[in-house]
Amino acid sequence: MAAPASARPIKVHVGGCYAAGKRHRAISREQALAALADGIRACIHGRPDTELGVLG
């Protein structure tokens, strides 16, 4: 069962991250940057913040 479209994300992962779990969906680079800017945490395993060039 997928998460409702309105469910608030809790972490940003990179594509193929083993820690993403089953309830995930792909987002654009711009959406990922916006999510990180809005305070959504970056996964500590895939480090999408580093991949996107965002310094904490």
Secondary structure, DSSP 8 states (H G I E B T S, - for coil): ----TT----EE--TT-TTS-SS-----HHHHHHHHHTT-EE-TTT-HHHHTT---
